[in-house]
Amino acid sequence: MPVTHPAAGTRRRPPLPDLAVSLAGALFVLAGAAGLVPGPAAVALAVAGGCALACVRLAWLAGVPPAPPDPPTSPEPSAPATPPTGRRARRVALSRRVAGILDVAVLAAGLTVAVLPLSEPAHRLPVALAGLAVTAPLYAVALLRLPGRSRLSARERLRRGVDVAGLGVSLVFAGWVLLPPGPVPPAARAASVGGGLALAVLLVAALAERRRRPGAARCHAGAAATLGGLALLVVLLAYAAPDRAVLAVAPLLLAGALVTAAGARRTAAGERPRTGAAPAPWPGLTAPAGIAALAAGQHLWTVGEFTAPAIALGLSVIPPMVVREVLAAADQRRRAERLAASEARLRHLVGDDRPPADAAPVDRAGLVRALDRRAGGALLVVDLHGADEAAVLDAPVLAEVVHRLRAGAGPHDVVARLTDTEFAVLTDVGPVPAYALGTRLLVALAEPCPRPGGASRIRASVGLAETTGGEPEDVLRQADLARRRAVQLGRDRVEWYDAYLEEQLVRRLDLERELPGAVARGELDLVYQPVLALAGRLPVGTEALLRWRSPVLGTVLPEELLPVAADLDLLGELGRWVLDRACRQLADWSDGGRELWMAVNVTPRELAAPDFVARTATALAAYDVPPERLVVEVAEPAVAAELSTVVARLAGLRSLGVRTALDDFRAEHASLAQLRRLPIDLLKVGPHLVGPGADGQRPLIDVVANLGDRLGLEVVVEGLESDAQVAGARRAGCHYGQGFALARPAPAERVEAWFEEFPSTPR
């Protein structure tokens, strides 16, 4: 029997004897499953051939004389062969001793199942326990003495221990919850717990050594299969399982014997450990999590609940997984640092330690290549906005921008130009230092840029995305999304990328794409919230609230709709539609005898339009609506920026007879100061003013109501959601209110049906 193994990288088919005994074992298992042969006898016959073949091979390896050394390099063809000496002789002798120990271990496992059919059912569990107790130490001694075993570093020992802990706890948890409910025999509990831990140690070692010592890896895998089969046999016998259930151990024991012999054969052939071979990758996170999840699902399906120890054991799967992720991140950081150090040394050797400050930035393709080489770091996309946008494109300004970007970036950072006004900086520092870098770049770019004829001021927005674990194009897209967010929030800022940000921006893009043409497509709608007199809870008016019924995006409320409309310059179009539809509905209700007012909301930007008052007069005339039935509301927080224009437009509306209202009045010092300047008829306040004041003082609504009386204003409390708030507003002397506690917003038809419950109420 030859003892040489194939060259590395080649694959050999299993030898014919292995195929023959495997086929025979499968046939015996099938016969046992069909009831033709008793279960223990079928297992003994199925395993016997494999164990016999493995024992013969291992015995031959244990007694084979040392192989001659490699042929001498001397040209003399008749140089005599000499026995190996030194380290090689010790390695060969050790391989022979290991093969002998493995031979005894395989024999003990085979004898264990061979004795089962000859034993009384009551004696089979002690036989299985004895076989496991003999086989496990023999395998442990043999595996620990395999040649080529290297001393692991502290970091590698820690990583190996974490992998064993994660896999071991998941296997123990699986064995714990998959045992039948009820009292657990001590032998079954010991076999499931000990077997799970032993399997974890052996499987992790086999995977770790698969590339460096393939023979040793096979020995570990064979030991895992054999000991797993014996542990399963103990569990089945402890529960007095049916004879057919014992057939499950046959494949494990047969495979364990053959794989053990194959590994020992390769080790005895003089296998040299491969230096520099990376450990074989394995699903260190998904394997424990998958085992625990599958076991938990099966337990829930069959039992339906977990005991406290099972819950604690299941939760203990998580810490090793977290530690493994931390170690993986640390390894990634160390690799990135080594790569950066190597690059720095190379740059130093070629005299290119830092790009010159006036060097041209790389293009987008160069940035993508640099991103593909970086294992970690961050990407900053810088968007330039000049007071004079054309100035940003000037060559002197461009050169100064590049100079400032390079001066602010690190020596190994990459500066790229993406478009005429967009640049990028690829840095290898972490996210927090990268954010600080973005802030420094904003400060540097804010300084005036000298150019012929004067200086140019530049504003910038920076989007930041981490590069770890992403494709170059994905990282670029994420940084650009963060840049767009910085622009939307007012520029001169640095914004991070995160998944929620992407959802917001995608939503924003959808709104910007669908909103143009919404009026023409008939997608806008109005709902109406009644305003009631608090004294008798009778309706006196309604407020028109805009809704966009988009077939793509669903119902969009004004809080989300109006900022997009403002950016797209569509506020005027939407405002004209709202005013026209509100006046038409008010005319319909007036024809029915309802003397109600209709309030519409406008923004200061709409009021600033020179033709706003004229358009309002045209809409009133078109539907023959009395001007005093229309109320134009403007929000108080937005008034201060364009106070003079708002005052002029509101005065123009009042000259038509249209009533005006100040919405969302905050009762702050600035609000009180500008209240006297605004020509308004109604003052709308929120429910927060109704609650008790600070330090036991009276509610602020009392102060506002008194102020309204002095200025001749009617106070409307909006957002009332409880009877207590309604009562508080009424006690303060407020005449009107609206909110869910009084009536909810609804389409015109439902509001009209609701009106039928009340008599006509004049203003």
C-alpha positions in Angstrom: 0.0 0.0 0.0 1.6 3.3 -1.1 2.1 6.0 1.5 2.8 8.9 -0.7 0.1 11.5 -1.1 -0.9 13.5 -4.2 0.6 16.8 -5.1 -0.9 19.9 -3.6 -3.8 21.2 -5.5 -4.9 17.9 -7.1 -7.9 15.9 -6.2 -8.2 12.1 -6.1 -11.2 10.0 -6.2 -11.9 7.9 -3.1 -10.2 4.5 -3.3 -12.2 1.6 -4.5 -12.3 -0.1 -1.0 -13.7 3.0 0.6 -16.5 3.1 -2.0 -17.2 -0.6 -1.5 -17.5 -0.4 2.3 -19.5 2.8 2.0 -22.0 1.1 -0.4 -22.2 -2.0 1.8 -22.9 0.2 4.9 -25.6 2.1 3.0 -27.3 -1.2 2.1 -27.2 -2.5 5.7 -28.7 0.8 6.9 -31.5 0.5 4.3 -32.1 -3.1 5.3 -32.4 -2.0 9.0 -34.8 0.8 8.0 -37.0 -1.6 6.1 -37.1 -4.0 9.1 -35.2 -6.8 7.4 -32.4 -6.6 10.0 -32.7 -5.4 13.6 -31.4 -1.9 14.1 -28.4 -2.6 16.3 -27.3 -5.5 14.1 -27.7 -3.3 11.0 -25.5 -0.6 12.6 -22.9 -3.2 13.6 -22.7 -4.6 10.1 -22.7 -1.2 8.4 -19.8 0.1 10.6 -17.8 -3.2 10.7 -16.5 -3.0 7.2 -15.3 0.7 7.5 -13.7 0.1 10.9 -12.0 -3.0 9.7 -10.6 -1.3 6.7 -9.5 1.7 8.7 -7.9 -0.4 11.4 -5.9 -2.4 8.8 -4.6 0.9 7.2 -3.7 2.4 10.6 -2.0 -0.7 11.8 0.1 -0.8 8.6 1.0 2.9 9.1 2.0 2.2 12.7 4.3 -0.6 11.7 5.6 0.6 8.3 9.4 1.1 8.3 10.7 4.6 7.8 10.6 5.8 4.2 13.9 6.5 2.5 15.0 10.1 2.1 14.8 12.0 -1.1 17.3 10.8 -3.8 20.7 12.3 -3.4 21.8 15.1 -5.6 25.1 13.3 -6.4 25.4 12.2 -10.0 26.2 8.7 -8.7 23.2 6.6 -9.6 24.0 3.8 -7.1 24.1 5.9 -3.9 22.8 3.7 -1.1 19.6 4.7 0.7 20.0 5.5 4.3 17.3 5.7 7.0 16.1 9.2 7.9 17.9 10.9 10.7 17.4 14.0 12.9 14.1 15.9 12.7 12.7 13.8 9.9 13.3 10.5 11.8 11.5 12.0 14.9 8.6 13.1 12.8 8.2 9.7 11.1 8.4 7.9 14.5 5.8 10.3 15.9 3.5 9.7 13.0 3.8 5.9 13.6 2.9 6.3 17.3 -0.1 8.6 16.4 -1.3 6.0 13.8 -1.1 3.3 16.5 -3.2 5.4 18.9 -5.8 6.2 16.2 -5.9 2.5 15.3 -6.9 1.7 18.9 -9.5 4.6 19.0 -11.2 3.4 15.8 -11.1 -0.2 17.0 -12.8 0.8 20.3 -15.6 2.7 18.4 -16.1 -0.3 16.1 -16.2 -2.8 19.0 -18.8 -0.6 20.8 -21.4 -0.9 18.1 -20.3 -4.6 17.4 -21.2 -5.6 21.0 -24.6 -3.9 20.9 -26.6 -6.7 19.2 -25.0 -9.2 21.5 -26.0 -7.3 24.7 -29.3 -7.2 26.6 -31.2 -3.9 26.0 -30.6 -3.0 29.6 -26.8 -3.3 29.2 -26.5 -1.4 25.9 -26.3 2.1 27.5 -23.3 1.1 29.7 -21.6 -0.4 26.7 -22.1 2.8 24.7 -20.8 4.9 27.7 -17.8 2.7 28.0 -17.0 3.0 24.3 -17.3 6.8 24.4 -15.2 6.9 27.6 -12.4 4.9 25.9 -12.5 6.4 22.4 -12.6 10.1 23.4 -9.3 10.1 25.4 -7.5 8.1 22.7 -8.5 10.6 20.1 -7.5 13.5 22.3 -4.0 12.0 22.9 -3.5 11.2 19.2 -4.6 14.6 17.9 -2.5 16.5 20.4 0.6 14.6 19.2 0.1 15.0 15.5 3.3 16.2 13.8 3.5 19.8 12.5 1.5 21.3 15.3 2.6 25.0 15.7 2.5 27.2 18.7 -0.4 29.7 18.3 0.0 33.4 19.1 -2.0 35.0 21.8 -4.3 36.7 19.3 -4.8 33.4 17.4 -5.6 31.5 20.6 -8.1 34.1 21.5 -9.8 34.0 18.1 -9.8 30.2 18.2 -11.3 30.2 21.7 -14.0 32.6 20.6 -14.9 30.5 17.6 -15.0 27.4 19.9 -17.2 29.2 22.4 -19.7 30.4 19.8 -20.0 27.1 18.0 -19.9 25.1 21.3 -22.6 27.1 23.0 -24.9 26.9 19.9 -24.4 23.1 19.7 -25.0 22.7 23.5 -28.2 24.9 23.1 -29.3 22.8 20.2 -28.8 19.6 22.1 -30.5 21.0 25.2 -33.7 22.1 23.4 -33.9 19.2 21.0 -34.1 16.6 23.7 -37.6 15.3 24.3 -39.6 17.2 26.9 -39.8 15.9 30.4 -37.1 14.5 32.7 -33.7 14.2 31.0 -31.6 11.1 31.8 -28.2 12.2 33.2 -26.3 10.2 30.6 -28.2 12.0 27.8 -27.6 15.4 29.3 -23.9 14.7 29.8 -23.5 13.3 26.3 -25.3 16.2 24.7 -23.4 18.9 26.5 -20.0 17.2 26.3 -20.5 16.1 22.8 -21.5 19.7 21.7 -18.3 21.2 23.3 -16.1 18.4 21.9 -17.6 18.8 18.4 -16.9 22.6 18.5 -13.3 22.1 19.4 -12.7 19.5 16.8 -14.6 21.2 14.0 -12.9 24.6 14.6 -9.5 22.9 14.6 -10.3 21.0 11.4 -11.3 24.2 9.6 -8.4 26.2 11.0 -5.9 23.5 9.8 -7.5 22.6 6.5 -5.1 24.6 4.4 -2.0 24.5 6.5 -2.1 20.7 7.5 -4.8 18.9 5.5 -3.9 15.6 7.0 -4.3 16.8 10.5 -7.6 18.5 9.5 -8.9 15.2 8.3 -8.0 13.5 11.5 -9.9 16.2 13.5 -12.9 15.8 11.2 -12.8 12.0 11.6 -12.6 12.3 15.4 -15.6 14.7 15.3 -17.7 12.3 13.3 -16.8 9.3 15.5 -17.3 11.0 18.8 -20.5 12.7 17.6 -21.9 9.3 16.5 -21.1 7.7 19.9 -22.6 10.7 21.8 -25.7 10.4 19.7 -25.8 6.7 20.4 -25.7 7.4 24.2 -28.6 9.8 23.9 -30.7 7.4 21.9 -30.1 4.5 24.3 -30.7 6.7 27.4 -34.1 7.5 26.1 -34.8 3.8 25.1 -35.3 4.9 21.5 -36.6 2.4 18.9 -34.1 0.1 17.3 -34.5 1.9 14.0 -33.5 5.2 15.5 -30.1 3.8 16.3 -29.4 3.6 12.5 -28.7 7.4 12.6 -25.2 6.7 14.1 -24.0 4.4 11.4 -23.1 7.1 8.8 -21.2 9.1 11.4 -19.2 6.2 12.7 -18.4 4.8 9.2 -17.3 8.2 7.9 -15.3 8.9 11.0 -13.3 5.7 10.7 -12.5 6.2 7.0 -11.7 9.9 7.3 -9.4 9.3 10.3 -7.5 6.7 8.4 -7.2 9.0 5.4 -5.8 11.8 7.5 -3.3 9.6 9.3 -2.2 8.2 6.0 -1.5 11.7 4.7 0.3 12.7 7.9 2.5 9.6 7.9 3.5 10.4 4.3 5.7 13.2 5.6 3.2 16.1 5.2 5.0 19.4 5.8 2.9 22.3 7.2 2.4 25.0 4.6 3.9 28.2 5.8 2.0 31.4 5.1 -1.3 29.6 4.3 -4.3 31.7 5.4 -6.8 29.9 7.6 -9.8 28.5 5.7 -12.8 30.9 6.0 -15.9 29.6 7.7 -19.2 31.1 8.6 -18.1 32.0 12.2 -21.3 34.1 12.7 -23.9 32.5 10.6 -23.1 28.9 11.7 -23.7 29.4 15.4 -26.6 31.7 14.8 -28.1 29.3 12.2 -27.7 26.3 14.5 -29.3 28.1 17.4 -32.1 29.5 15.3 -33.0 26.2 13.7 -33.0 24.4 17.0 -35.1 27.1 18.6 -37.6 26.9 15.7 -37.9 23.2 16.0 -38.4 23.4 19.8 -41.1 26.1 19.4 -42.8 23.9 16.7 -42.9 20.8 18.9 -43.0 22.1 22.5 -44.1 25.7 22.2 -42.2 27.3 25.1 -38.8 27.6 26.6 -37.6 27.1 30.2 -35.5 29.7 31.9 -32.2 27.7 31.6 -32.9 27.2 27.9 -33.5 31.0 27.4 -30.2 31.8 29.3 -28.3 29.3 27.2 -29.8 30.7 24.0 -28.8 34.2 24.9 -25.3 33.1 25.8 -24.7 32.5 22.0 -24.6 36.2 21.4 -21.5 37.3 23.4 -19.0 35.2 21.5 -20.5 36.4 18.2 -20.1 40.1 19.3 -16.5 39.4 20.5 -15.7 37.8 17.1 -17.0 40.8 15.3 -14.8 43.1 17.4 -11.8 40.9 16.7 -12.6 40.9 13.0 -12.8 44.7 13.0 -9.5 44.9 14.8 -7.9 42.6 12.3 -9.3 44.7 9.4 -7.9 47.9 11.0 -4.5 46.3 11.5 -4.4 45.2 7.8 -5.4 48.7 6.8 -2.6 50.2 8.9 -0.1 47.8 7.5 -1.2 48.6 4.0 -1.0 52.3 4.7 2.5 51.9 6.2 3.6 49.9 3.1 2.2 52.6 0.8 4.0 55.3 2.8 7.3 53.5 2.7 6.9 53.0 -1.1 6.1 56.7 -1.5 9.1 57.6 0.5 11.4 55.4 -1.5 10.2 56.9 -4.8 10.3 60.4 -3.4 6.5 60.9 -3.5 5.7 61.2 0.1 3.0 63.8 -0.5 1.3 65.1 -3.6 2.4 68.7 -4.3 -0.1 71.3 -3.3 -0.6 72.5 -6.9 -1.0 68.9 -8.3 -4.1 68.4 -10.4 -6.8 66.3 -8.6 -7.6 62.9 -10.0 -10.8 62.3 -11.9 -13.7 60.1 -11.0 -12.2 57.0 -12.5 -9.0 57.5 -10.4 -11.1 58.0 -7.3 -12.9 54.7 -8.0 -9.6 52.9 -8.3 -8.4 54.5 -5.1 -11.6 53.5 -3.3 -11.2 49.9 -4.5 -7.8 49.7 -2.9 -8.7 51.2 0.4 -9.8 48.8 3.2 -11.1 51.5 5.5 -11.5 55.2 5.9 -14.1 57.8 4.7 -15.0 59.7 1.6 -16.0 63.4 1.7 -17.8 64.9 -1.2 -17.5 68.7 -1.2 -20.1 70.8 -3.1 -19.1 74.4 -3.8 -21.6 77.3 -4.0 -20.4 80.7 -4.8 -22.2 84.0 -4.4 -21.3 84.3 -8.1 -21.7 80.7 -9.3 -19.7 81.5 -12.5 -16.8 82.4 -10.3 -16.5 78.9 -9.0 -15.5 77.7 -12.5 -12.7 80.3 -12.9 -9.2 78.8 -13.1 -7.7 81.0 -10.3 -10.5 80.0 -8.0 -10.3 76.4 -9.0 -6.5 76.3 -8.3 -7.0 77.9 -4.9 -9.8 75.4 -4.0 -7.5 72.5 -4.9 -4.7 74.0 -2.9 -6.9 74.4 0.2 -8.2 70.9 -0.1 -4.7 69.4 -0.3 -3.5 71.6 2.5 -6.3 70.4 4.8 -6.1 66.7 3.8 -3.6 64.3 5.1 -0.4 63.2 3.3 -1.9 60.0 1.9 -5.4 61.4 1.2 -6.7 61.5 -2.4 -8.2 64.7 -3.8 -10.5 64.2 -6.8 -12.7 66.5 -9.0 -16.1 65.0 -9.8 -17.8 67.8 -11.6 -17.3 71.5 -12.2 -18.3 72.3 -8.6 -17.9 69.0 -6.8 -14.7 67.6 -5.3 -14.0 64.6 -3.2 -11.4 63.8 -0.5 -10.7 60.1 0.2 -9.0 59.7 3.6 -7.9 56.7 5.6 -8.8 58.0 9.0 -11.9 56.9 11.0 -15.3 58.5 10.8 -14.9 61.0 13.7 -11.5 62.4 12.5 -13.1 62.5 9.0 -15.9 64.6 10.3 -13.3 66.9 11.9 -11.5 67.1 8.5 -14.8 68.1 6.8 -15.2 70.9 9.3 -11.7 72.1 8.7 -12.3 72.1 5.0 -15.5 74.2 5.4 -13.5 76.8 7.4 -10.7 76.8 4.9 -13.0 77.2 1.9 -15.0 80.0 3.6 -12.0 82.3 3.3 -12.3 84.7 0.3 -10.6 83.5 -2.8 -8.5 86.1 -4.6 -9.3 86.5 -8.3 -8.8 89.2 -11.0 -11.0 92.1 -10.2 -11.7 91.2 -6.6 -12.3 88.3 -4.3 -14.8 85.5 -4.5 -16.6 84.0 -1.5 -17.4 80.3 -1.6 -19.9 78.4 0.4 -19.6 74.6 0.7 -21.6 71.6 1.7 -19.9 68.3 2.7 -21.3 64.8 2.6 -19.5 62.1 4.5 -19.7 58.3 4.1 -17.5 55.5 5.5 -15.7 53.3 2.9 -15.6 50.1 5.0 -17.3 47.1 3.4 -18.8 48.9 0.4 -18.3 48.9 -3.3 -16.7 52.1 -4.7 -19.9 53.2 -6.6 -22.0 52.6 -3.5 -19.7 54.7 -1.3 -19.8 57.5 -3.9 -23.6 57.4 -4.0 -23.8 57.4 -0.2 -21.5 60.4 0.2 -23.4 62.2 -2.5 -26.7 61.6 -0.8 -25.2 63.0 2.4 -24.0 66.0 0.4 -27.5 66.6 -0.9 -28.8 66.5 2.6 -26.3 69.1 3.7 -27.5 71.4 0.8 -31.1 71.0 1.8 -30.4 71.8 5.4 -28.8 75.2 4.5 -25.3 74.5 3.3 -22.0 75.3 5.2 -22.3 72.0 7.1 -21.1 68.4 7.1 -23.7 65.6 7.0 -23.2 61.9 7.7 -24.7 59.2 5.5 -27.0 56.6 7.2 -29.8 54.4 6.1 -32.5 56.7 7.4 -31.0 59.6 5.5 -31.1 57.6 2.3 -34.8 56.8 2.9 -35.5 60.5 3.4 -33.6 61.5 0.3 -35.2 58.9 -1.8 -38.6 60.0 -0.6 -37.6 63.6 -1.4 -36.5 62.6 -4.9 -39.8 60.8 -5.4 -41.7 63.9 -4.3 -39.8 66.2 -6.6 -40.4 63.8 -9.5 -44.1 63.4 -8.9 -45.3 66.8 -7.7 -44.9 68.7 -11.0 -48.2 68.1 -12.9 -50.1 67.0 -9.8 -52.6 69.8 -10.3 -53.1 69.0 -14.0 -53.6 65.3 -13.2 -56.3 66.1 -10.6 -54.4 64.6 -7.7 -54.9 67.4 -5.2 -57.7 67.4 -2.8 -59.1 69.5 0.1 -60.4 68.2 3.5 -62.2 70.6 5.8 -62.0 70.8 9.6 -64.9 72.6 11.2 -64.5 75.5 13.6 -67.0 75.5 16.4 -68.4 78.1 18.8 -67.3 76.8 22.2 -70.4 78.1 23.9 -72.9 75.9 22.0 -70.6 73.7 20.0 -72.2 74.9 16.8 -70.2 75.2 13.5 -69.2 78.7 12.4 -66.6 78.0 9.8 -64.1 75.5 8.4 -60.4 75.4 7.6 -59.4 74.0 4.2 -56.5 71.6 4.5 -54.5 70.5 1.4 -53.9 66.8 0.6 -52.0 65.3 -2.3 -53.5 61.9 -3.2 -50.6 60.6 -5.2 -51.2 57.2 -6.8 -47.4 56.5 -6.4 -46.7 58.0 -2.9 -50.0 57.8 -1.2 -51.5 60.7 0.7 -49.0 63.5 1.3 -49.6 66.1 4.0 -48.7 69.8 3.7 -45.8 69.5 6.2 -44.0 67.3 3.6 -45.5 68.8 0.5 -45.0 72.5 0.9 -41.2 72.5 1.4 -40.8 70.6 -1.9 -43.2 72.9 -3.6 -41.2 75.9 -2.4 -38.0 74.4 -3.8 -39.7 73.6 -7.1 -41.3 77.1 -7.3 -44.8 75.6 -7.3 -46.3 77.4 -4.3 -48.1 79.9 -6.5 -49.7 77.1 -8.6 -50.8 75.2 -5.5 -52.0 78.3 -3.8 -54.2 79.3 -6.8 -55.7 75.9 -6.9 -56.5 75.9 -3.1 -58.0 79.3 -3.2 -60.2 78.5 -6.2 -61.4 75.1 -4.8 -62.1 76.7 -1.4 -64.1 79.5 -2.8 -66.1 77.1 -5.0 -66.9 74.9 -1.9 -67.8 77.9 0.2 -70.2 79.1 -2.6 -71.9 75.6 -2.6 -72.4 75.7 1.2 -73.7 79.3 1.0 -76.3 78.3 -1.6 -77.5 75.8 1.0 -78.1 78.4 3.6 -75.0 77.9 5.6 -73.4 81.1 6.7 -69.9 79.8 7.4 -66.4 81.2 6.9 -63.7 79.4 5.0 -60.0 79.7 6.1 -57.2 79.0 3.7 -53.5 78.9 4.7 -50.9 80.9 2.7 -47.2 81.3 3.1 -45.4 84.7 3.2 -43.9 83.8 -0.1 -47.4 83.5 -1.6 -48.4 86.8 0.0 -45.3 88.5 -1.5 -46.6 87.9 -5.0 -47.6 91.3 -6.4 -50.9 89.9 -7.8 -52.0 88.0 -4.7 -54.7 90.5 -3.6 -56.0 90.8 -7.2 -56.2 87.0 -7.6 -58.1 86.7 -4.4 -60.6 89.3 -5.5 -61.0 87.5 -8.9 -61.7 84.2 -7.1 -64.3 85.8 -4.8 -66.1 87.4 -7.8 -66.0 84.2 -9.9 -68.1 82.3 -7.3 -70.0 85.3 -5.9 -68.6 84.7 -2.4 -69.0 87.5 0.2 -65.5 88.7 1.0 -66.1 88.5 4.8 -66.7 84.7 4.5 -63.1 84.1 3.4 -60.3 84.0 6.0 -56.6 84.1 4.9 -54.2 82.6 7.5 -50.5 83.1 7.7 -48.3 81.3 10.2 -46.7 83.6 12.8 -43.2 82.0 12.9 -42.7 82.7 9.1 -43.9 86.3 9.3 -40.8 88.0 10.9 -38.6 87.5 7.8 -40.9 89.5 5.5 -42.9 91.5 8.0 -43.3 94.6 6.0 -44.5 92.7 2.9 -46.9 90.6 4.9 -48.4 93.7 6.6 -49.0 95.3 3.2 -50.7 92.3 1.7 -52.9 91.7 4.7 -53.9 95.3 4.6 -54.8 94.9 1.0 -56.9 91.9 1.7 -58.8 93.7 4.5 -59.5 96.5 2.1 -61.4 93.9 0.0 -63.4 92.8 3.1 -61.5 89.6 3.5 -60.7 88.7 7.0 -57.2 87.7 8.1 -55.8 85.5 10.7 -52.4 84.9 12.4 -51.9 81.2 12.8 -49.7 79.3 15.3 -49.3 82.3 17.6 -46.6 81.5 20.2 -47.2 84.3 22.7 -43.5 85.1 23.0 -42.0 88.5 23.5 -41.2 88.9 19.8 -44.7 87.7 18.9 -46.3 90.2 21.2 -44.2 93.0 19.8 -45.2 92.5 16.2 -48.8 91.7 16.9 -49.8 95.4 17.0 -48.4 95.9 13.5 -50.3 93.1 11.8 -53.7 93.9 10.4 -55.5 90.8 11.5 -59.0 89.8 12.7 -58.4 86.3 14.1 -55.7 85.0 16.4 -55.1 81.2 16.3 -53.2 79.6 19.2 -52.2 76.0 20.1 -53.5 73.9 22.9 -50.2 74.2 24.8 -51.4 77.6 26.1 -54.4 76.1 27.7 -52.5 74.1 30.4 -51.6 75.5 33.8 -48.9 78.1 33.9 -45.5 77.7 35.5 -45.2 78.1 39.3 -49.0 77.8 39.8 -49.7 80.9 37.7 -52.9 81.1 35.6 -52.8 79.6 32.1 -51.2 81.6 29.4 -54.4 81.4 27.4 -56.0 83.8 29.8 -53.4 86.4 29.0 -53.8 85.8 25.2 -57.6 86.0 25.5 -57.4 89.3 27.4 -55.0 90.7 24.9 -57.3 89.7 22.0 -60.2 91.5 23.7 -58.1 94.7 24.0 -57.0 94.5 20.3 -60.4 93.5 19.0 -59.3 90.1 17.9 -61.3 86.8 18.1 -59.1 84.0 19.5 -59.4 80.5 18.0 -57.8 77.6 19.9 -56.8 74.9 17.5 -55.6 71.3 18.2 -58.1 70.7 21.0 -57.9 66.9 21.6 -59.7 66.5 25.0 -62.8 67.8 26.7 -60.5 69.3 29.4 -58.7 71.5 26.9 -62.1 72.6 25.4 -63.3 73.5 28.9 -60.1 75.4 29.6 -60.3 77.4 26.4 -63.9 78.3 27.1 -63.1 79.4 30.7 -60.5 81.7 29.4 -63.1 83.5 27.3 -62.1 82.1 23.9 -65.1 82.0 21.6 -64.0 79.5 18.9 -62.1 76.2 18.8 -61.2 73.4 16.5 -59.6 70.0 17.0 -60.2 66.3 17.2 -62.2 66.7 20.4 -64.8 68.8 18.4 -64.6 67.5 14.8 -62.0 65.8 12.6 -61.0 66.9 9.1 -63.1 65.2 6.4 -64.0 65.5 2.8 -66.7 68.0 1.8 -69.4 65.4 1.5 -68.9 64.1 5.0 -68.6 67.6 6.5 -71.8 68.6 4.7 -73.6 65.5 6.2 -72.3 66.5 9.6 -73.6 70.0 9.2 -77.1 68.5 8.8 -77.1 67.8 12.5 -77.0 71.5 13.3 -79.1 74.5 12.5 -77.7 77.2 10.3 -75.5 79.4 12.4 -74.7 82.9 11.2 -71.3 84.4 12.1 
